[in-house]
Amino acid sequence: MKIYQVSGLGANKNAFKNLRLEDGFEQVYVPWLNPEKDETLAHYAERMLDNINPTEDFLLMGLSFGGIIVQEMNRFINPKHTILVSTVKSRTEIPKLFKFSSSINAHKIIPMSFLTSDHVFSYMMLRKLYYTNRERDGLDDIFEFKDAEYLRWSIHKIVNWDHSLAYNEQNITHLHGTKDIVFPITNIKDAIQIEGGTHIMVMQKPKLVSAEINKILTTL
């Protein structure tokens, strides 16, 4: 059975490369698209469905922003299970800082060059967010999509997102790290907690994350 995976903001399939999942399951990466002008998140998620075969049983897995995307995909398709990693499921789980940014559009004044830069200061901020070592965790191999318009559009959608009442996922599991600074665990409800897991625990603690995912897979 295929597991269609959507990665985090700007990240590629390498974010999932350390997972070791049960035999019989194929990991299929769904790549990011460039957003259309004034495109809604729902329409964007629907366009991403071109990579998915809905005529056979399948699962969805989303990491961070990818977790929001796969929830939006559930408007249009019915996976056997949806696995969320290091993400949010509703407006109540979004940090207050994000909500504040949404209310005054503070995120729109962030220079996109800061997020796409290889400068030391930019990396220091990433290290603070992710508790990471650039070389050890292979960040340069993961953050591939640095198009300014894509990043600007994505950040705006994240800080403004709320789970629509128009759809309701069935069979959903949420994995979340206790040291996630991007989406703090104190805001997260009904999730399996990964002790010491950061926002990129899927790369830093792949054995623990894989073990929890495999518990789901063995029931399917």
Secondary structure, DSSP 8 states (H G I E B T S, - for coil): -EEEEE-STTB-GGGGTT----TT-EEEE-------TT--HHHHHHHHGGG--TTS-EEEEEETHHHHHHHHHTTT---SEEEEES--SSGGGS-HHHHHHHHHTGGGGS-HHHHH---HHHHHHHHHHHT--HHHHTHHHHB----HHHHHHHHHHHHH----TT---SSEEEEEETT-SSS-GGG--S-EEETT--TTHHHHSHHHHHHHHHHHHTT-
